Amino acid sequence: MLYWTLCFAAFAVLAGALGFFALAGIAAAMAKVLFLVFAALLLISFLIQALPGRPRPRQP
């Protein structure tokens, strides 16, 4: 998901540089939404791993 965020951000910069400002705004908005989803899922994952009472999986 972070990969797609970076792709949309790069696309927004490129579109803005070429003068496609409406397309750049849409791509930047999509990059922002994807980043927020990524950050929320990362935070939820960290919180779930930090909860006590659940054994962590063993590494082979």
C-alpha positions as a Markdown table, in Angstrom:
| # | Residue | x | y | z |
|---|---|---|---|---|
| 1 | Met | 0.0 | 0.0 | 0.0 |
| 2 | Leu | 2.9 | 2.3 | 0.7 |
| 3 | Tyr | 4.1 | 1.6 | -2.8 |
| 4 | Trp | 0.9 | 2.8 | -4.3 |
| 5 | Thr | 1.0 | 5.9 | -2.1 |
| 6 | Leu | 4.5 | 6.8 | -3.4 |
| 7 | Cys | 3.4 | 6.1 | -7.0 |
| 8 | Phe | 0.4 | 8.4 | -6.8 |
| 9 | Ala | 2.5 | 11.1 | -5.1 |
| 10 | Ala | 5.1 | 10.9 | -7.9 |
| 11 | Phe | 2.4 | 11.0 | -10.5 |
| 12 | Ala | 0.9 | 14.1 | -8.8 |
| 13 | Val | 4.3 | 15.9 | -8.9 |
| 14 | Leu | 4.8 | 14.9 | -12.6 |
| 15 | Ala | 1.3 | 16.0 | -13.6 |
| 16 | Gly | 1.6 | 19.3 | -11.7 |
| 17 | Ala | 5.0 | 20.0 | -13.4 |
| 18 | Leu | 3.4 | 19.3 | -16.8 |
| 19 | Gly | 0.4 | 21.7 | -16.1 |
| 20 | Phe | -2.3 | 19.1 | -15.5 |
| 21 | Phe | -3.3 | 20.7 | -12.2 |
| 22 | Ala | -6.7 | 19.0 | -11.8 |
| 23 | Leu | -5.2 | 15.6 | -12.4 |
| 24 | Ala | -2.4 | 16.4 | -10.0 |
| 25 | Gly | -4.9 | 17.4 | -7.3 |
| 26 | Ile | -6.8 | 14.1 | -7.7 |
| 27 | Ala | -3.6 | 12.1 | -7.5 |
| 28 | Ala | -2.4 | 13.9 | -4.5 |
| 29 | Ala | -5.7 | 13.4 | -2.7 |
| 30 | Met | -5.6 | 9.7 | -3.5 |
| 31 | Ala | -2.0 | 9.5 | -2.2 |
| 32 | Lys | -3.1 | 11.2 | 1.0 |
| 33 | Val | -6.0 | 8.8 | 1.5 |
| 34 | Leu | -3.8 | 5.8 | 0.9 |
| 35 | Phe | -1.2 | 7.0 | 3.3 |
| 36 | Leu | -3.8 | 7.5 | 6.0 |
| 37 | Val | -5.1 | 4.0 | 5.5 |
| 38 | Phe | -1.6 | 2.6 | 5.6 |
| 39 | Ala | -0.8 | 4.5 | 8.8 |
| 40 | Ala | -4.1 | 3.4 | 10.4 |
| 41 | Leu | -3.4 | -0.3 | 9.6 |
| 42 | Leu | 0.1 | 0.0 | 10.8 |
| 43 | Leu | -1.0 | 1.4 | 14.1 |
| 44 | Ile | -3.7 | -1.3 | 14.5 |
| 45 | Ser | -1.1 | -3.9 | 13.8 |
| 46 | Phe | 1.2 | -2.5 | 16.5 |
| 47 | Leu | -1.5 | -2.3 | 19.0 |
| 48 | Ile | -2.7 | -5.9 | 18.4 |
| 49 | Gln | 0.9 | -7.2 | 18.8 |
| 50 | Ala | 1.3 | -5.2 | 22.1 |
| 51 | Leu | -1.8 | -6.7 | 23.7 |
| 52 | Pro | -0.9 | -9.2 | 26.5 |
| 53 | Gly | -2.4 | -12.6 | 26.8 |
| 54 | Arg | -1.6 | -13.7 | 23.3 |
| 55 | Pro | 1.6 | -15.6 | 22.6 |
| 56 | Arg | 3.8 | -14.3 | 19.8 |
| 57 | Pro | 4.5 | -16.7 | 16.9 |
| 58 | Arg | 7.8 | -18.5 | 17.1 |
| 59 | Gln | 10.4 | -17.9 | 14.4 |
| 60 | Pro | 11.7 | -21.2 | 13.0 |
